């Protein structure tokens, strides 16, 4: 079971290093897999500062799995490893 965690929003960054490695970061409409109906709603291709507003935890809550981000008037879910804390 993956739990959603709400907390005080914090700033993070999609870095150039991440984009060099990944080429782009897909932003999803929900914290589900594509087989469960999630859709790509945007692609981040440039470094950008974002606000993390929610997280989905791993099954046992040991680390972040997905993060819901707000940026440039948009919101969506990205893999937590795509983000660098400020």
MMTF fields as JSON, N, C-alpha, C and O atoms, coordinates in Angstrom:
{
  "mmtfVersion": "1.0.0",
  "mmtfProducer": "UNKNOWN",
  "numBonds": 343,
  "numAtoms": 344,
  "numGroups": 86,
  "numChains": 1,
  "numModels": 1,
  "chainsPerModel": [1],
  "groupsPerChain": [86],
  "chainIdList": ["A"],
  "bondAtomList": [4, 2, 8, 6, 12, 10, 16, 14, 20, 18, 24, 22, 28, 26, 32, 30, 36, 34, 40, 38, 44, 42, 48, 46, 52, 50, 56, 54, 60, 58, 64, 62, 68, 66, 72, 70, 76, 74, 80, 78, 84, 82, 88, 86, 92, 90, 96, 94, 100, 98, 104, 102, 108, 106, 112, 110, 116, 114, 120, 118, 124, 122, 128, 126, 132, 130, 136, 134, 140, 138, 144, 142, 148, 146, 152, 150, 156, 154, 160, 158, 164, 162, 168, 166, 172, 170, 176, 174, 180, 178, 184, 182, 188, 186, 192, 190, 196, 194, 200, 198, 204, 202, 208, 206, 212, 210, 216, 214, 220, 218, 224, 222, 228, 226, 232, 230, 236, 234, 240, 238, 244, 242, 248, 246, 252, 250, 256, 254, 260, 258, 264, 262, 268, 266, 272, 270, 276, 274, 280, 278, 284, 282, 288, 286, 292, 290, 296, 294, 300, 298, 304, 302, 308, 306, 312, 310, 316, 314, 320, 318, 324, 322, 328, 326, 332, 330, 336, 334, 340, 338],
  "bondOrderList": [1, 1, 1, 1, 1, 1, 1, 1, 1, 1, 1, 1, 1, 1, 1, 1, 1, 1, 1, 1, 1, 1, 1, 1, 1, 1, 1, 1, 1, 1, 1, 1, 1, 1, 1, 1, 1, 1, 1, 1, 1, 1, 1, 1, 1, 1, 1, 1, 1, 1, 1, 1, 1, 1, 1, 1, 1, 1, 1, 1, 1, 1, 1, 1, 1, 1, 1, 1, 1, 1, 1, 1, 1, 1, 1, 1, 1, 1, 1, 1, 1, 1, 1, 1, 1],
  "groupList": [{"groupName": "UNK", "atomNameList": ["N", "CA", "C", "O"], "elementList": ["N", "C", "C", "O"], "formalChargeList": [0, 0, 0, 0], "bondAtomList": [1, 0, 2, 1, 3, 2], "bondOrderList": [1, 1, 2], "singleLetterCode": "X", "chemCompType": "L-PEPTIDE LINKING"}],
  "groupTypeList": [0, 0, 0, 0, 0, 0, 0, 0, 0, 0, 0, 0, 0, 0, 0, 0, 0, 0, 0, 0, 0, 0, 0, 0, 0, 0, 0, 0, 0, 0, 0, 0, 0, 0, 0, 0, 0, 0, 0, 0, 0, 0, 0, 0, 0, 0, 0, 0, 0, 0, 0, 0, 0, 0, 0, 0, 0, 0, 0, 0, 0, 0, 0, 0, 0, 0, 0, 0, 0, 0, 0, 0, 0, 0, 0, 0, 0, 0, 0, 0, 0, 0, 0, 0, 0, 0],
  "groupIdList": [1, 2, 3, 4, 5, 6, 7, 8, 9, 10, 11, 12, 13, 14, 15, 16, 17, 18, 19, 20, 21, 22, 23, 24, 25, 26, 27, 28, 29, 30, 31, 32, 33, 34, 35, 36, 37, 38, 39, 40, 41, 42, 43, 44, 45, 46, 47, 48, 49, 50, 51, 52, 53, 54, 55, 56, 57, 58, 59, 60, 61, 62, 63, 64, 65, 66, 67, 68, 69, 70, 71, 72, 73, 74, 75, 76, 77, 78, 79, 80, 81, 82, 83, 84, 85, 86],
  "secStructList": [7, 7, 7, 3, 3, 3, 3, 3, 3, 3, 3, 3, 3, 3, 7, 2, 2, 2, 2, 2, 2, 2, 1, 7, 3, 3, 3, 3, 1, 1, 1, 1, 7, 4, 4, 4, 6, 7, 7, 3, 3, 3, 3, 3, 7, 1, 7, 3, 3, 3, 3, 3, 3, 3, 3, 3, 3, 7, 6, 6, 1, 1, 1, 3, 3, 3, 3, 3, 3, 3, 3, 6, 6, 3, 3, 3, 3, 3, 3, 4, 4, 4, 7, 3, 3, 7],
  "xCoordList": [0.84, 0.0, 0.884, 1.83, 0.586, 1.338, 0.499, -0.599, 1.013, 0.294, 0.725, 1.9, -0.258, 0.03, 0.275, -0.41, 1.249, 1.639, 1.541, 2.164, 0.756, 0.678, 1.53, 1.668, 2.1, 3.029, 3.178, 2.524, 4.02, 4.318, 5.08, 6.136, 4.559, 5.258, 6.697, 7.002, 7.57, 8.958, 9.464, 8.918, 10.509, 11.091, 12.073, 12.798, 12.078, 13.025, 13.383, 12.912, 14.21, 14.746, 14.881, 15.327, 14.502, 14.854, 16.138, 16.117, 17.238, 18.552, 18.965, 18.413, 19.959, 20.537, 21.166, 21.108, 21.763, 22.378, 21.332, 21.581, 20.159, 19.074, 18.657, 18.455, 18.53, 18.106, 19.169, 18.824, 20.447, 21.499, 21.37, 21.581, 21.026, 20.889, 19.597, 19.604, 18.493, 17.167, 16.677, 15.763, 17.25, 16.818, 15.588, 15.549, 14.583, 13.406, 12.784, 13.065, 11.935, 11.2, 9.726, 9.171, 9.088, 7.657, 6.865, 7.199, 5.808, 4.911, 3.588, 3.01, 3.112, 1.915, 0.733, 0.918, -0.466, -1.668, -2.063, -2.89, -1.5, -1.833, -0.67, 0.219, -0.678, 0.422, 0.192, 0.399, -0.23, -0.492, 0.455, 1.171, 0.451, 1.238, 0.408, -0.811, 1.058, 0.308, -0.739, -1.814, -0.44, -1.41, -2.636, -3.683, -2.498, -3.622, -4.357, -5.297, -3.929, -4.634, -3.962, -4.555, -2.755, -2.062, -1.65, -1.323, -1.673, -1.323, -0.24, -0.225, 0.668, 1.675, 0.969, 0.321, 1.102, 0.451, 1.447, 1.05, 2.742, 3.763, 5.122, 5.273, 6.102, 7.49, 8.375, 8.295, 9.211, 10.16, 11.461, 12.06, 11.891, 13.097, 14.179, 15.282, 13.861, 14.803, 14.861, 13.875, 15.987, 16.054, 14.972, 14.716, 14.346, 13.261, 13.124, 13.303, 12.802, 12.496, 11.015, 10.178, 10.7, 9.327, 8.998, 9.888, 7.712, 7.263, 6.677, 5.754, 7.195, 6.664, 5.508, 5.687, 4.306, 3.109, 2.555, 1.732, 3.004, 2.522, 3.53, 4.242, 3.591, 4.48, 3.734, 2.833, 4.12, 3.623, 4.78, 5.877, 4.541, 5.586, 5.715, 4.772, 6.869, 7.063, 6.134, 5.54, 6.004, 5.097, 5.277, 4.288, 6.501, 6.744, 7.081, 7.505, 6.907, 7.105, 8.541, 8.78, 9.492, 10.886, 11.482, 12.391, 10.981, 11.493, 10.419, 9.4, 10.671, 9.726, 9.741, 10.772, 8.61, 8.523, 8.163, 8.867, 7.07, 6.629, 6.375, 6.055, 6.518, 6.261, 5.305, 5.465, 4.311, 3.42, 4.042, 4.296, 4.286, 4.959, 4.034, 3.142, 4.269, 3.611, 4.715, 5.736, 4.499, 5.508, 4.835, 3.956, 5.217, 4.743, 3.235, 2.773, 2.466, 1.01, 0.453, -0.727, 1.277, 0.858, 1.106, 1.856, 0.472, 0.721, 0.741, 0.022, 1.562, 1.608, 2.59, 3.243, 2.686, 3.504, 4.762, 4.714, 5.89, 7.166, 7.865, 7.551, 8.806, 9.6, 10.408, 11.003, 10.432, 11.149, 12.634, 13.247, 13.216, 14.643, 14.971, 16.144, 13.952, 14.174, 14.421, 14.843, 14.149, 14.232, 15.462, 15.917, 15.991, 17.078, 16.543, 15.962, 16.723, 16.287, 17.145, 18.33, 16.529, 17.287, 17.955, 18.635],
  "yCoordList": [-1.179, 0.0, 1.242, 1.33, 2.193, 3.436, 4.558, 4.838, 5.198, 6.254, 7.618, 7.849, 8.525, 9.903, 10.663, 10.449, 11.544, 12.283, 13.774, 14.267, 14.484, 15.935, 16.549, 15.967, 17.712, 18.354, 19.788, 20.23, 20.509, 21.884, 21.831, 21.203, 22.482, 22.457, 22.964, 23.799, 22.44, 22.89, 23.027, 22.432, 23.815, 24.079, 22.968, 22.447, 22.624, 21.651, 22.114, 23.153, 21.342, 21.757, 20.547, 19.485, 20.702, 19.728, 20.286, 21.305, 19.617, 20.153, 19.797, 18.896, 20.543, 20.248, 18.856, 18.152, 18.455, 17.13, 16.03, 15.041, 16.21, 15.241, 15.187, 14.106, 16.34, 16.386, 15.813, 15.241, 15.955, 15.336, 13.819, 13.127, 13.314, 11.872, 11.34, 10.315, 12.026, 11.531, 12.075, 11.498, 13.152, 13.848, 14.713, 15.865, 14.187, 14.948, 14.281, 13.118, 15.019, 14.471, 14.525, 15.607, 13.365, 13.305, 13.665, 13.245, 14.449, 14.847, 14.125, 14.208, 13.413, 12.579, 13.25, 14.08, 12.89, 13.48, 12.857, 13.425, 11.719, 11.072, 10.195, 9.886, 9.791, 8.966, 7.487, 6.646, 7.178, 5.793, 5.416, 6.264, 4.17, 3.717, 3.897, 4.051, 3.877, 3.968, 2.858, 3.092, 1.666, 0.568, 0.805, 0.19, 1.712, 2.057, 3.306, 3.768, 3.85, 4.976, 6.331, 7.32, 6.425, 7.714, 8.148, 7.321, 9.449, 10.017, 11.072, 11.802, 11.149, 12.21, 13.501, 13.566, 14.532, 15.807, 16.911, 17.975, 16.663, 17.656, 16.976, 15.865, 17.656, 17.187, 18.352, 19.426, 18.151, 19.184, 18.922, 17.854, 19.914, 19.774, 20.795, 20.75, 21.718, 22.742, 22.714, 22.355, 23.084, 23.159, 24.112, 25.152, 23.754, 24.581, 24.357, 23.245, 25.435, 25.335, 24.986, 25.542, 24.069, 23.605, 23.622, 23.729, 23.517, 23.371, 21.983, 21.616, 21.209, 19.875, 20.056, 20.592, 19.602, 19.81, 18.527, 18.572, 17.386, 16.096, 15.03, 15.196, 13.944, 12.832, 11.522, 11.39, 10.566, 9.194, 8.382, 8.398, 7.674, 6.909, 5.51, 4.981, 4.929, 3.523, 2.704, 3.241, 1.451, 0.581, 0.68, 0.714, 0.726, 0.781, 2.171, 2.328, 3.197, 4.574, 4.964, 5.943, 4.23, 4.49, 5.633, 6.319, 5.843, 6.937, 7.381, 6.714, 8.528, 9.054, 8.191, 7.624, 8.097, 7.392, 8.368, 8.459, 9.096, 10.102, 11.406, 11.411, 12.502, 13.811, 14.576, 14.595, 15.205, 16.095, 17.472, 18.005, 18.045, 19.335, 20.38, 20.069, 21.619, 22.776, 23.623, 23.891, 24.044, 24.829, 25.537, 24.963, 26.737, 27.489, 27.384, 27.241, 27.453, 27.382, 25.998, 25.861, 24.968, 23.591, 22.745, 23.141, 21.571, 20.587, 19.201, 18.927, 18.325, 16.943, 16.141, 16.67, 14.865, 13.906, 13.537, 13.299, 13.495, 13.099, 12.125, 12.095, 11.328, 10.476, 11.355, 12.345, 11.01, 11.806, 11.933, 12.959, 10.9, 10.961, 11.991, 12.277, 12.553, 13.607, 14.961, 15.913, 15.037, 16.321, 16.403, 15.411, 17.618, 17.936, 18.941, 19.951, 18.687, 19.647, 20.896, 20.828, 22.044, 23.314, 23.522, 24.528],
  "zCoordList": [0.0, 0.0, 0.0, 0.784, -0.867, -0.937, -0.348, -0.83, 0.691, 1.379, 0.861, 0.576, 0.744, 0.396, 1.685, 2.685, 1.656, 2.849, 2.546, 1.606, 3.347, 3.223, 4.324, 5.4, 4.065, 4.971, 4.54, 3.596, 5.213, 4.812, 3.48, 3.405, 2.427, 1.129, 1.261, 2.112, 0.402, 0.406, -1.022, -1.95, -1.181, -2.495, -2.869, -2.021, -4.137, -4.688, -6.096, -6.559, -6.759, -8.053, -8.966, -8.532, -10.213, -11.254, -11.863, -12.553, -11.604, -11.967, -13.39, -14.022, -13.866, -15.178, -15.176, -16.184, -14.064, -13.975, -14.169, -14.859, -13.554, -13.741, -15.202, -15.755, -15.821, -17.221, -18.16, -19.194, -17.824, -18.632, -18.567, -19.562, -17.398, -17.214, -17.814, -18.496, -17.566, -17.947, -19.291, -19.881, -19.783, -20.984, -20.715, -21.149, -20.01, -19.615, -18.41, -18.122, -17.699, -16.558, -16.919, -17.109, -17.015, -17.312, -16.066, -14.957, -16.264, -15.185, -15.423, -16.507, -14.393, -14.497, -13.8, -12.909, -14.207, -13.62, -12.285, -11.572, -11.933, -10.666, -10.222, -11.015, -8.938, -8.433, -8.711, -7.836, -9.907, -10.305, -11.437, -11.968, -11.793, -12.933, -14.212, -14.143, -15.359, -16.615, -16.752, -17.306, -16.259, -16.353, -15.476, -15.682, -14.484, -13.616, -14.103, -13.456, -15.245, -15.842, -15.761, -16.193, -15.231, -15.176, -16.578, -17.429, -16.8, -18.105, -17.932, -16.941, -18.904, -18.919, -19.321, -20.365, -18.475, -18.765, -19.119, -19.595, -18.887, -19.217, -19.206, -18.698, -19.771, -19.751, -19.358, -19.955, -18.363, -17.946, -18.695, -18.567, -19.481, -20.294, -19.942, -20.488, -19.027, -18.584, -17.06, -16.417, -16.475, -15.013, -14.502, -15.109, -13.395, -12.867, -11.368, -10.871, -10.656, -9.232, -9.108, -9.819, -8.204, -8.008, -6.517, -5.674, -6.208, -4.826, -4.669, -5.395, -3.736, -3.444, -2.47, -1.377, -2.877, -2.058, -1.455, -0.541, -1.963, -1.458, -1.869, -2.859, -1.119, -1.463, -1.317, -0.489, -2.126, -1.987, -1.435, -1.993, -0.341, 0.327, -0.259, -0.849, -0.093, -0.403, 0.482, 1.417, 0.209, 0.95, 2.451, 3.183, 2.926, 4.361, 4.848, 5.993, 4.009, 4.428, 4.715, 5.422, 4.191, 4.504, 3.684, 4.151, 2.474, 1.66, 0.68, 0.5, 0.05, -0.927, -2.179, -2.539, -2.829, -4.101, -5.211, -6.217, -5.027, -5.981, -5.25, -4.061, -5.96, -5.374, -6.271, -7.492, -5.661, -6.405, -6.342, -5.262, -7.514, -7.586, -8.191, -8.981, -7.801, -8.401, -9.025, -8.392, -10.276, -10.992, -12.153, -12.796, -12.427, -13.594, -13.797, -14.929, -12.713, -12.805, -13.07, -13.395, -12.94, -13.207, -11.972, -11.08, -11.92, -10.866, -11.471, -12.432, -10.91, -11.359, -10.528, -9.629, -10.837, -10.083, -10.864, -12.071, -10.151, -10.75, -9.805, -8.615, -10.314, -9.412, -8.464, -8.891, -7.219, -6.224, -6.544, -6.248, -7.146, -7.452, -8.535, -8.774, -9.194, -10.18, -9.526, -10.183, -8.205, -7.5, -6.626, -6.056, -6.533, -5.635, -4.633, -5.029, -3.35, -2.338, -2.431, -2.756, -2.14, -2.133, -0.798, -0.598]
}
